[in-house]
Amino acid sequence: MSSSSDICSYIVSHSLECIPKLVPFLGDSTLAGKCAFILKNLCSVEEARVSIVETSGCIASVTALLETGSREDQENAVTVLLLLCFQRLQYCQWVMEEGVIPALVDISINGNEKGRASALELLQFLRGIEYAEDRGCSGSDIDASKDTTDLSKEKKSSKTSGFFAKIPMFLKKKK
């Protein structure tokens, strides 16, 4: 039902209470994937994204799927996080607080094709956010919807910090 944008808008406009009701099912291995798929589709609506981040335990439950879900469940979970992070810097910070980086690195290597691509895109995006924060940009200076390729083009320093400095794929090659 949630795959149609018209239905997503209807679901959200008539009952934002559906998202908190999905959270307990994200912990059920037989239903988690379906719930992540619904959340992914609901992310096309701003009110739903707000409800997802404001619902207690929702981001943590989606994040848990990165480690426990099937490859398809992981793909949907990464997409939910990616869609949230592209919207607001605060969402990126909340996602980062859940400790997603190790699971994203694993999915970027071992996930299915779409999961690998989405995980890598989210890792690059989060690295760009971390880089901008290291440069002293305020939240209002960072456009969270900016294309990740633009973020990497803006990098002028070879300094890599934080968790990303420990991941080989993010180490700058010396010339």
C-alpha positions as CSV (number, residue, x, y, z in Angstrom):
1,M,0.0,0.0,0.0
2,S,2.8,2.5,0.8
3,S,4.4,2.2,-2.6
4,S,2.1,4.8,-4.1
5,S,2.9,8.4,-3.3
6,D,-0.9,9.2,-3.3
7,I,-1.5,6.5,-0.7
8,C,1.6,7.6,1.3
9,S,0.2,11.1,1.5
10,Y,-3.2,9.7,2.5
11,I,-1.8,7.5,5.2
12,V,0.3,10.3,6.6
13,S,-2.5,12.9,6.5
14,H,-5.0,10.7,8.1
15,S,-2.9,9.0,10.7
16,L,0.6,9.8,11.7
17,E,0.0,7.3,14.4
18,C,0.9,4.5,12.0
19,I,4.7,5.1,12.4
20,P,4.8,4.6,16.2
21,K,2.8,1.5,15.7
22,L,5.3,0.1,13.2
23,V,8.3,0.5,15.6
24,P,7.6,-2.7,17.7
25,F,7.4,-4.7,14.5
26,L,10.9,-3.6,13.4
27,G,12.2,-5.9,16.1
28,D,10.3,-8.9,14.7
29,S,12.5,-10.7,12.2
30,T,9.5,-11.8,10.1
31,L,7.9,-8.3,9.9
32,A,10.9,-6.0,10.1
33,G,11.6,-5.9,6.4
34,K,8.0,-5.1,5.5
35,C,8.1,-2.3,8.1
36,A,11.3,-0.9,6.7
37,F,9.8,-1.0,3.2
38,I,6.8,1.0,4.4
39,L,9.0,3.5,6.2
40,K,11.2,3.9,3.1
41,N,8.1,4.7,1.1
42,L,6.7,7.0,3.7
43,C,9.9,9.0,3.6
44,S,8.7,10.7,0.5
45,V,6.4,12.8,2.7
46,E,7.9,15.5,5.0
47,E,5.4,14.9,7.8
48,A,6.3,11.2,7.8
49,R,10.0,11.9,8.0
50,V,9.3,14.2,11.0
51,S,7.2,11.5,12.6
52,I,9.9,8.9,12.0
53,V,12.6,10.9,13.7
54,E,10.3,12.0,16.5
55,T,9.0,8.5,17.3
56,S,10.9,7.1,20.2
57,G,13.1,4.2,19.1
58,C,12.3,4.4,15.4
59,I,15.8,5.4,14.2
60,A,17.4,2.9,16.6
61,S,15.2,0.1,15.3
62,V,15.9,1.0,11.7
63,T,19.6,1.1,12.5
64,A,19.4,-2.3,14.2
65,L,18.2,-3.8,10.8
66,L,21.5,-2.8,9.3
67,E,23.1,-5.5,11.4
68,T,20.3,-8.1,11.8
69,G,18.2,-7.8,8.7
70,S,18.4,-9.7,5.4
71,R,20.2,-8.0,2.5
72,E,16.9,-6.6,1.3
73,D,16.0,-5.4,4.8
74,Q,19.4,-3.7,5.1
75,E,18.9,-2.1,1.7
76,N,15.5,-0.6,2.9
77,A,16.9,0.5,6.2
78,V,19.9,2.2,4.6
79,T,17.5,4.0,2.2
80,V,15.4,5.2,5.1
81,L,18.5,6.6,6.8
82,L,19.7,8.1,3.6
83,L,16.4,9.8,2.8
84,L,16.3,11.2,6.4
85,C,19.9,12.5,6.3
86,F,19.4,14.2,3.0
87,Q,16.7,16.3,4.5
88,R,18.2,17.8,7.7
89,L,21.5,18.1,9.4
90,Q,19.9,17.3,12.7
91,Y,18.7,14.0,11.3
92,C,22.3,13.1,10.3
93,Q,23.5,13.8,13.8
94,W,20.7,11.5,15.2
95,V,21.6,8.8,12.8
96,M,25.3,9.1,13.6
97,E,24.5,8.9,17.4
98,E,23.1,5.4,16.7
99,G,26.6,4.2,15.7
100,V,25.7,3.3,12.1
101,I,29.2,3.6,10.6
102,P,30.5,0.0,11.2
103,A,27.2,-1.5,9.8
104,L,27.3,0.8,6.8
105,V,30.9,-0.1,6.0
106,D,29.9,-3.8,6.2
107,I,26.9,-3.3,3.9
108,S,29.0,-1.2,1.5
109,I,31.2,-4.3,1.1
110,N,28.9,-7.3,1.6
111,G,25.4,-6.0,0.9
112,N,23.3,-6.5,-2.2
113,E,23.9,-4.2,-5.2
114,K,21.5,-1.5,-4.1
115,G,22.4,-1.8,-0.5
116,R,26.1,-1.4,-1.3
117,A,25.5,1.7,-3.4
118,S,23.2,3.3,-0.8
119,A,25.5,2.5,2.1
120,L,28.4,4.0,0.3
121,E,26.4,7.1,-0.6
122,L,25.4,7.5,3.0
123,L,28.9,7.0,4.2
124,Q,30.2,9.6,1.8
125,F,27.5,12.0,2.8
126,L,28.1,11.6,6.5
127,R,31.8,12.0,5.9
128,G,31.0,15.3,4.1
129,I,29.0,16.5,7.1
130,E,31.7,15.5,9.5
131,Y,34.3,17.3,7.3
132,A,32.1,20.5,7.2
133,E,31.7,20.4,11.0
134,D,35.5,20.0,11.4
135,R,35.9,23.1,9.2
136,G,33.7,25.0,11.7
137,C,30.6,25.3,9.5
138,S,27.4,25.9,11.5
139,G,24.3,23.8,10.8
140,S,22.8,26.5,8.7
141,D,25.9,26.6,6.5
142,I,25.5,23.0,5.5
143,D,23.0,22.1,2.9
144,A,21.9,18.6,3.8
145,S,20.3,18.0,0.5
146,K,23.5,18.8,-1.4
147,D,24.7,16.2,-3.8
148,T,27.5,14.1,-2.2
149,T,29.7,14.7,-5.2
150,D,29.6,18.5,-4.5
151,L,30.6,17.8,-0.9
152,S,33.7,15.9,-2.0
153,K,34.7,18.5,-4.5
154,E,34.7,21.1,-1.8
155,K,37.3,19.3,0.3
156,K,40.6,21.1,0.2
157,S,42.3,19.6,3.3
158,S,43.8,16.2,3.5
159,K,42.8,16.0,7.1
160,T,40.6,13.0,7.9
161,S,39.2,12.8,11.4
162,G,36.9,11.0,13.7
163,F,35.7,7.5,13.0
164,F,36.3,7.8,9.2
165,A,40.0,8.2,9.7
166,K,40.1,4.6,10.8
167,I,38.4,3.2,7.7
168,P,40.7,2.3,4.8
169,M,38.3,3.4,2.1
170,F,38.3,6.9,3.6
171,L,42.0,7.4,4.0
172,K,43.4,10.0,1.6
173,K,46.1,8.6,-0.7
174,K,49.4,10.4,-0.5
175,K,50.8,11.7,-3.8
